[in-house]
Amino acid sequence: MQIWALILGTIRETIEKKIFWINLLLSTLVILGVASISFNDQGIEVFFGWQTIEQTGLSTANPFYRGLISMLLSGLFVDYYIGWVACILGLVSTAGVFPSLMEKGSIDAIVARPLSRWTIFFAKYAGSLFYMLVQATFFIVLLFLVVGWRWHVWFPGLLWSIPLVVLLFSYLYCICVAFGLWTRSSIASLLLTLAMWLIPITGIHYGYETTHSFLIAKDWHKIKSATATLRWFVPNTTGIARMVQSAMDDTDPLELFKQQAERGLPLSMEELEYALEFEKKMIAKPWYYWVGPSLAFEAVVLLLTGWRFSRKDF
Amino acid sequence: MNDRDWPIDLRGVHKTYNRKIKALRGVDVRVGAGEIFGLLGPNGAGKSTLVKIMMTVVLPNRADGTILGQPIGHKPTLRRVGYLSEDHKFPPYLSGARVLDYYARLSKVPAQKRKREIGAWLERMGMSKWADTPVSQYSKGMLQRIGIAQALLHEPDVVLLDEPTDGVDPLGRKQIREILVELRQAGKTVFINSHILSELEMVCDRVAILVHGQVARQGTVEELTAHSLTYQVKTADGIDSLRDEIVRLGAEVADRTVTIKGNDASAVNKIIDFLRSKKIMIESVRPKRWSLEDVFIDAAAQLQRED
């Protein structure tokens, strides 16, 4: 009863903010945009069939149509929209949860109850994650239905991206909570989290992916090994998109990659072979390769922050 | 009273903030069942810190003793303790009724009882009309009424109130005093922090004066003020020329008033005889007992001198 009251209280707190509804509105607009597009055997229909753009590569006649759509969904909508835009909006909405909890006069009435500080800490944390669960569920379920209806491909695996996106958000939110507890300011914790996400985490992961995928840094062995080492100590946000894609579709991504490379990427055979080899390696990685270090990072941050919360004078 | 009869039994409570600021320096306080206990002290004396330690909001450096027979910091015991913090802040988007429901859930009040008690307490505090209005629209007094209701809704055995009448109008204060008296009659233990001394004087069975993190005085209001009886002799004529002689007789002179400390009637008579011998017209002679405020100021000054 107590834990549920705390979680519900946190959900109510986040829903009360306008940004929650702005986020839902934005998601609805994106879904409307997706619904306005459809594919046929000639190409792409836009504005609900108002015009057809001939494009054989992105037509239902393409044997790899399903695979391409899965890449588009996981890369564009899950990775970029949910993984970036919605996560940032989620952070904006929930960054204030802990600083407002710790305001003088507010914390007293909660801590002075027959429940441990650890329970309060994790219940508030879970309540904030629920915000992202609502947003992600709303967007992804609608996306799943609209893509099935308008794009003629059904990806039940797309629904796996709901918990995966919440997981991604939790990597970032634990940092936000740590800063929130330290600074007691929602703006400071939000800015510090974004700075920490955008600069080192993203830099390291994209640096790592880029150096492997595009070979432009084939000679940058030192940078490559440095980023490979560092990525074990920070949340792996880019791995989520890969997991979503592999959950969505059983099309052989190597074949897909090969086909795409043959179509247009300016790669030599040597580079292509190297890239394929890399993709093979990535696909062979177990799930815990993508989430293990990040979960460990989150656990360490949460334990340290929770311990600080449990020992703090309010 | 034996040990089990002290729902609040604090011994040697120490708290230092950031290894520098000594907020409490070995506080010993005992409060019995069915007793209203008032804690007085200037700002920064450590009153709120002491209450917060009892409620686990602040962690002590050292604290022996018990609350309801359990060591300080024992979380399950807090189910039987009600607390109103100073400057409390409730979630602004919740209505008064929802605030009560939220905190009652946190205190593990069963659903049926919650439903019944919330309506009853809103009625009692005169807040039924505003039950569904968000607390962001409440005045300070209304917030205080809701605060008191949330502290008492789960029927605690011990109630700790930090400045309970802050911002409340005289009618509301009277109502709060009545509730406190009812709690006492029901055998509950009430611990009040307040800087409004007259309020405490009216309802408290015992008080303690906290200065610089130490209990300077402790006892019933009568005990604290008994030794402070003085007599004041007011004269119609000026007595400045007699000042030295009056002081030699053990009294003090201020303007046309002679103050004799203590309750020794012979000392008063000696002064009257002296004044009459000098043909001084006496207007009035009246005993005066110190108020709690006088005791408080005296204790604070004494402790400051000792420091």
Boltz contact constraints between the chains, C-beta under 6 A:
constraints:
  - contact:
      token1: [A, 1]
      token2: [B, 105]
      max_distance: 6.0
  - contact:
      token1: [A, 2]
      token2: [B, 106]
      max_distance: 6.0
  - contact:
      token1: [A, 5]
      token2: [B, 105]
      max_distance: 6.0
  - contact:
      token1: [A, 5]
      token2: [B, 106]
      max_distance: 6.0
  - contact:
      token1: [A, 16]
      token2: [B, 93]
      max_distance: 6.0
  - contact:
      token1: [A, 103]
      token2: [B, 89]
      max_distance: 6.0
  - contact:
      token1: [A, 105]
      token2: [B, 85]
      max_distance: 6.0
  - contact:
      token1: [A, 105]
      token2: [B, 87]
      max_distance: 6.0
  - contact:
      token1: [A, 105]
      token2: [B, 88]
      max_distance: 6.0
  - contact:
      token1: [A, 105]
      token2: [B, 89]
      max_distance: 6.0
  - contact:
      token1: [A, 106]
      token2: [B, 89]
      max_distance: 6.0
  - contact:
      token1: [A, 108]
      token2: [B, 57]
      max_distance: 6.0
  - contact:
      token1: [A, 108]
      token2: [B, 85]
      max_distance: 6.0
  - contact:
      token1: [A, 109]
      token2: [B, 88]
      max_distance: 6.0
  - contact:
      token1: [A, 111]
      token2: [B, 57]
      max_distance: 6.0
  - contact:
      token1: [A, 112]
      token2: [B, 55]
      max_distance: 6.0
  - contact:
      token1: [A, 112]
      token2: [B, 57]
      max_distance: 6.0
  - contact:
      token1: [A, 112]
      token2: [B, 83]
      max_distance: 6.0
  - contact:
      token1: [A, 113]
      token2: [B, 106]
      max_distance: 6.0
  - contact:
      token1: [A, 113]
      token2: [B, 107]
      max_distance: 6.0
  - contact:
      token1: [A, 114]
      token2: [B, 75]
      max_distance: 6.0
  - contact:
      token1: [A, 114]
      token2: [B, 76]
      max_distance: 6.0
  - contact:
      token1: [A, 114]
      token2: [B, 78]
      max_distance: 6.0
  - contact:
      token1: [A, 114]
      token2: [B, 79]
      max_distance: 6.0
  - contact:
      token1: [A, 116]
      token2: [B, 75]
      max_distance: 6.0
  - contact:
      token1: [A, 313]
      token2: [B, 58]
      max_distance: 6.0
  - contact:
      token1: [A, 314]
      token2: [B, 57]
      max_distance: 6.0
